[in-house]
Amino acid sequence: MTPAIRIRVNEILLERRMTKQQLAALTGLRPSTISDLCKPTVQRVYLSTLANLCQTLDITLDQLIVLET
């Protein structure tokens, strides 16, 4: 099985009882970008987007993304 990287935006939103719209407003990212990050099929992400999410949510990168083997 090939390892996969998963972005935990959906889980974090659920934990914090936050909507995708609220996160989009806080980060300044487009709502469609947030929605795309919540999908398991997302293939490309800008490093600046990951940095923005980490800073806005006050989390580290390893809390945002996980490697599934």
N, CA, C and O atoms as a GROMACS GRO file, in nm:
protein
  276
    1MET      N    1   0.084  -0.119   0.000
    1MET     CA    2   0.000   0.000   0.000
    1MET      C    3   0.089   0.125   0.000
    1MET      O    4   0.184   0.134   0.077
    2THR      N    5   0.057   0.218  -0.085
    2THR     CA    6   0.132   0.343  -0.095
    2THR      C    7   0.092   0.437   0.017
    2THR      O    8  -0.027   0.458   0.041
    3PRO      N    9   0.190   0.496   0.086
    3PRO     CA   10   0.156   0.592   0.192
    3PRO      C   11   0.083   0.713   0.132
    3PRO      O   12   0.106   0.750   0.017
    4ALA      N   13  -0.002   0.774   0.211
    4ALA     CA   14  -0.077   0.892   0.167
    4ALA      C   15  -0.070   0.999   0.274
    4ALA      O   16  -0.066   0.970   0.394
    5ILE      N   17  -0.068   1.122   0.230
    5ILE     CA   18  -0.072   1.235   0.322
    5ILE      C   19  -0.215   1.284   0.330
    5ILE      O   20  -0.283   1.300   0.228
    6ARG      N   21  -0.261   1.306   0.452
    6ARG     CA   22  -0.398   1.351   0.473
    6ARG      C   23  -0.395   1.484   0.548
    6ARG      O   24  -0.324   1.499   0.647
    7ILE      N   25  -0.473   1.578   0.498
    7ILE     CA   26  -0.485   1.708   0.564
    7ILE      C   27  -0.606   1.701   0.655
    7ILE      O   28  -0.715   1.664   0.612
    8ARG      N   29  -0.588   1.737   0.781
    8ARG     CA   30  -0.689   1.717   0.884
    8ARG      C   31  -0.783   1.837   0.904
    8ARG      O   32  -0.838   1.854   1.013
    9VAL      N   33  -0.804   1.918   0.802
    9VAL     CA   34  -0.887   2.038   0.818
    9VAL      C   35  -1.027   2.001   0.866
    9VAL      O   36  -1.080   2.063   0.959
   10ASN      N   37  -1.086   1.902   0.804
   10ASN     CA   38  -1.222   1.861   0.843
   10ASN      C   39  -1.230   1.821   0.990
   10ASN      O   40  -1.321   1.864   1.062
   11GLU      N   41  -1.136   1.741   1.034
   11GLU     CA   42  -1.135   1.696   1.174
   11GLU      C   43  -1.117   1.813   1.270
   11GLU      O   44  -1.183   1.820   1.374
   12ILE      N   45  -1.029   1.904   1.235
   12ILE     CA   46  -1.003   2.019   1.321
   12ILE      C   47  -1.127   2.107   1.329
   12ILE      O   48  -1.160   2.158   1.436
   13LEU      N   49  -1.195   2.125   1.216
   13LEU     CA   50  -1.318   2.204   1.218
   13LEU      C   51  -1.422   2.140   1.309
   13LEU      O   52  -1.490   2.210   1.384
   14LEU      N   53  -1.435   2.009   1.302
   14LEU     CA   54  -1.531   1.939   1.389
   14LEU      C   55  -1.493   1.954   1.536
   14LEU      O   56  -1.579   1.979   1.620
   15GLU      N   57  -1.365   1.938   1.566
   15GLU     CA   58  -1.318   1.950   1.705
   15GLU      C   59  -1.346   2.089   1.761
   15GLU      O   60  -1.378   2.104   1.879
   16ARG      N   61  -1.334   2.190   1.677
   16ARG     CA   62  -1.350   2.328   1.722
   16ARG      C   63  -1.490   2.382   1.700
   16ARG      O   64  -1.520   2.498   1.731
   17ARG      N   65  -1.576   2.299   1.645
   17ARG     CA   66  -1.714   2.339   1.614
   17ARG      C   67  -1.715   2.466   1.530
   17ARG      O   68  -1.785   2.563   1.558
   18MET      N   69  -1.635   2.462   1.426
   18MET     CA   70  -1.619   2.575   1.336
   18MET      C   71  -1.665   2.533   1.197
   18MET      O   72  -1.649   2.417   1.158
   19THR      N   73  -1.722   2.625   1.123
   19THR     CA   74  -1.765   2.595   0.987
   19THR      C   75  -1.654   2.628   0.888
   19THR      O   76  -1.558   2.698   0.920
   20LYS      N   77  -1.668   2.575   0.768
   20LYS     CA   78  -1.572   2.606   0.662
   20LYS      C   79  -1.576   2.754   0.630
   20LYS      O   80  -1.473   2.815   0.601
   21GLN      N   81  -1.695   2.812   0.633
   21GLN     CA   82  -1.711   2.956   0.606
   21GLN      C   83  -1.638   3.039   0.710
   21GLN      O   84  -1.572   3.137   0.676
   22GLN      N   85  -1.648   3.001   0.836
   22GLN     CA   86  -1.578   3.073   0.942
   22GLN      C   87  -1.427   3.066   0.922
   22GLN      O   88  -1.357   3.166   0.938
   23LEU      N   89  -1.378   2.947   0.888
   23LEU     CA   90  -1.234   2.932   0.866
   23LEU      C   91  -1.189   3.015   0.746
   23LEU      O   92  -1.083   3.077   0.750
   24ALA      N   93  -1.269   3.016   0.641
   24ALA     CA   94  -1.236   3.096   0.523
   24ALA      C   95  -1.226   3.244   0.560
   24ALA      O   96  -1.134   3.313   0.516
   25ALA      N   97  -1.319   3.291   0.640
   25ALA     CA   98  -1.317   3.432   0.682
   25ALA      C   99  -1.195   3.463   0.767
   25ALA      O  100  -1.134   3.569   0.753
   26LEU      N  101  -1.158   3.372   0.856
   26LEU     CA  102  -1.042   3.394   0.944
   26LEU      C  103  -0.910   3.391   0.868
   26LEU      O  104  -0.819   3.466   0.900
   27THR      N  105  -0.901   3.304   0.769
   27THR     CA  106  -0.775   3.288   0.696
   27THR      C  107  -0.762   3.381   0.576
   27THR      O  108  -0.652   3.409   0.530
   28GLY      N  109  -0.875   3.428   0.526
   28GLY     CA  110  -0.872   3.508   0.404
   28GLY      C  111  -0.865   3.421   0.279
   28GLY      O  112  -0.848   3.472   0.168
   29LEU      N  113  -0.878   3.290   0.298
   29LEU     CA  114  -0.879   3.197   0.184
   29LEU      C  115  -1.020   3.187   0.126
   29LEU      O  116  -1.118   3.212   0.196
   30ARG      N  117  -1.029   3.152   0.000
   30ARG     CA  118  -1.160   3.134  -0.063
   30ARG      C  119  -1.231   3.015   0.001
   30ARG      O  120  -1.166   2.916   0.035
   31PRO      N  121  -1.362   3.024   0.018
   31PRO     CA  122  -1.437   2.910   0.072
   31PRO      C  123  -1.417   2.782  -0.010
   31PRO      O  124  -1.415   2.673   0.046
   32SER      N  125  -1.401   2.797  -0.141
   32SER     CA  126  -1.380   2.678  -0.225
   32SER      C  127  -1.244   2.613  -0.194
   32SER      O  128  -1.230   2.491  -0.204
   33THR      N  129  -1.146   2.693  -0.157
   33THR     CA  130  -1.015   2.639  -0.119
   33THR      C  131  -1.028   2.556   0.008
   33THR      O  132  -0.972   2.446   0.017
   34ILE      N  133  -1.100   2.608   0.106
   34ILE     CA  134  -1.122   2.535   0.231
   34ILE      C  135  -1.197   2.406   0.202
   34ILE      O  136  -1.162   2.300   0.255
   35SER      N  137  -1.300   2.412   0.119
   35SER     CA  138  -1.376   2.292   0.084
   35SER      C  139  -1.288   2.188   0.016
   35SER      O  140  -1.297   2.069   0.046
   36ASP      N  141  -1.202   2.234  -0.075
   36ASP     CA  142  -1.111   2.141  -0.144
   36ASP      C  143  -1.017   2.073  -0.044
   36ASP      O  144  -0.989   1.954  -0.057
   37LEU      N  145  -0.968   2.148   0.055
   37LEU     CA  146  -0.878   2.091   0.154
   37LEU      C  147  -0.946   1.986   0.242
   37LEU      O  148  -0.879   1.902   0.302
   38CYS      N  149  -1.077   1.992   0.250
   38CYS     CA  150  -1.152   1.896   0.331
   38CYS      C  151  -1.178   1.765   0.257
   38CYS      O  152  -1.221   1.668   0.318
   39LYS      N  153  -1.151   1.763   0.128
   39LYS     CA  154  -1.174   1.643   0.048
   39LYS      C  155  -1.054   1.550   0.053
   39LYS      O  156  -0.940   1.597   0.052
   40PRO      N  157  -1.077   1.420   0.058
   40PRO     CA  158  -0.964   1.325   0.060
   40PRO      C  159  -0.890   1.319  -0.074
   40PRO      O  160  -0.782   1.260  -0.082
   41THR      N  161  -0.948   1.378  -0.176
   41THR     CA  162  -0.888   1.370  -0.310
   41THR      C  163  -0.797   1.487  -0.343
   41THR      O  164  -0.742   1.493  -0.453
   42VAL      N  165  -0.778   1.581  -0.250
   42VAL     CA  166  -0.694   1.697  -0.277
   42VAL      C  167  -0.553   1.649  -0.312
   42VAL      O  168  -0.497   1.564  -0.243
   43GLN      N  169  -0.497   1.706  -0.418
   43GLN     CA  170  -0.366   1.663  -0.466
   43GLN      C  171  -0.258   1.768  -0.451
   43GLN      O  172  -0.140   1.736  -0.435
   44ARG      N  173  -0.297   1.895  -0.456
   44ARG     CA  174  -0.197   2.003  -0.452
   44ARG      C  175  -0.239   2.107  -0.348
   44ARG      O  176  -0.355   2.146  -0.339
   45VAL      N  177  -0.140   2.150  -0.272
   45VAL     CA  178  -0.162   2.252  -0.170
   45VAL      C  179  -0.042   2.346  -0.169
   45VAL      O  180   0.072   2.300  -0.169
   46TYR      N  181  -0.067   2.474  -0.167
   46TYR     CA  182   0.041   2.570  -0.156
   46TYR      C  183   0.096   2.570  -0.013
   46TYR      O  184   0.020   2.560   0.083
   47LEU      N  185   0.227   2.580  -0.001
   47LEU     CA  186   0.289   2.586   0.131
   47LEU      C  187   0.239   2.708   0.208
   47LEU      O  188   0.225   2.703   0.331
   48SER      N  189   0.213   2.816   0.138
   48SER     CA  190   0.162   2.937   0.204
   48SER      C  191   0.023   2.912   0.263
   48SER      O  192  -0.012   2.970   0.366
   49THR      N  193  -0.055   2.827   0.198
   49THR     CA  194  -0.187   2.793   0.250
   49THR      C  195  -0.174   2.713   0.379
   49THR      O  196  -0.246   2.738   0.476
   50LEU      N  197  -0.082   2.617   0.381
   50LEU     CA  198  -0.059   2.538   0.502
   50LEU      C  199  -0.010   2.628   0.615
   50LEU      O  200  -0.055   2.614   0.729
   51ALA      N  201   0.081   2.721   0.585
   51ALA     CA  202   0.132   2.812   0.686
   51ALA      C  203   0.021   2.901   0.740
   51ALA      O  204   0.012   2.926   0.860
   52ASN      N  205  -0.064   2.948   0.651
   52ASN     CA  206  -0.178   3.032   0.690
   52ASN      C  207  -0.271   2.956   0.785
   52ASN      O  208  -0.312   3.008   0.888
   53LEU      N  209  -0.303   2.832   0.750
   53LEU     CA  210  -0.391   2.750   0.834
   53LEU      C  211  -0.329   2.725   0.971
   53LEU      O  212  -0.396   2.737   1.074
   54CYS      N  213  -0.202   2.692   0.973
   54CYS     CA  214  -0.133   2.667   1.101
   54CYS      C  215  -0.133   2.791   1.188
   54CYS      O  216  -0.160   2.783   1.308
   55GLN      N  217  -0.104   2.904   1.128
   55GLN     CA  218  -0.099   3.028   1.206
   55GLN      C  219  -0.238   3.066   1.256
   55GLN      O  220  -0.254   3.102   1.372
   56THR      N  221  -0.337   3.058   1.171
   56THR     CA  222  -0.474   3.096   1.208
   56THR      C  223  -0.530   3.004   1.315
   56THR      O  224  -0.594   3.050   1.409
   57LEU      N  225  -0.505   2.874   1.301
   57LEU     CA  226  -0.560   2.776   1.396
   57LEU      C  227  -0.469   2.755   1.517
   57LEU      O  228  -0.505   2.682   1.610
   58ASP      N  229  -0.353   2.819   1.515
   58ASP     CA  230  -0.255   2.807   1.624
   58ASP      C  231  -0.217   2.660   1.649
   58ASP      O  232  -0.223   2.609   1.760
   59ILE      N  233  -0.178   2.596   1.539
   59ILE     CA  234  -0.137   2.456   1.544
   59ILE      C  235  -0.005   2.441   1.469
   59ILE      O  236   0.036   2.530   1.396
   60THR      N  237   0.060   2.326   1.488
   60THR     CA  238   0.182   2.297   1.415
   60THR      C  239   0.148   2.220   1.288
   60THR      O  240   0.038   2.166   1.274
   61LEU      N  241   0.244   2.214   1.198
   61LEU     CA  242   0.222   2.144   1.072
   61LEU      C  243   0.191   1.996   1.095
   61LEU      O  244   0.109   1.938   1.024
   62ASP      N  245   0.257   1.935   1.194
   62ASP     CA  246   0.231   1.793   1.218
   62ASP      C  247   0.094   1.769   1.281
   62ASP      O  248   0.047   1.655   1.285
   63GLN      N  249   0.029   1.872   1.329
   63GLN     CA  250  -0.109   1.859   1.376
   63GLN      C  251  -0.207   1.875   1.260
   63GLN      O  252  -0.321   1.829   1.268
   64LEU      N  253  -0.162   1.939   1.154
   64LEU     CA  254  -0.248   1.965   1.038
   64LEU      C  255  -0.243   1.852   0.936
   64LEU      O  256  -0.345   1.817   0.877
   65ILE      N  257  -0.125   1.795   0.916
   65ILE     CA  258  -0.114   1.688   0.816
   65ILE      C  259  -0.058   1.561   0.882
   65ILE      O  260   0.022   1.567   0.975
   66VAL      N  261  -0.103   1.448   0.830
   66VAL     CA  262  -0.055   1.319   0.880
   66VAL      C  263  -0.020   1.229   0.763
   66VAL      O  264  -0.079   1.239   0.655
   67LEU      N  265   0.076   1.143   0.786
   67LEU     CA  266   0.116   1.044   0.687
   67LEU      C  267   0.051   0.912   0.725
   67LEU      O  268   0.076   0.857   0.832
   68GLU      N  269  -0.032   0.862   0.635
   68GLU     CA  270  -0.098   0.734   0.659
   68GLU      C  271  -0.027   0.626   0.579
   68GLU      O  272  -0.006   0.639   0.458
   69THR      N  273   0.008   0.519   0.648
   69THR     CA  274   0.078   0.409   0.580
   69THR      C  275  -0.010   0.288   0.570
   69THR      O  276   0.032   0.186   0.515
   0.00000   0.00000   0.00000
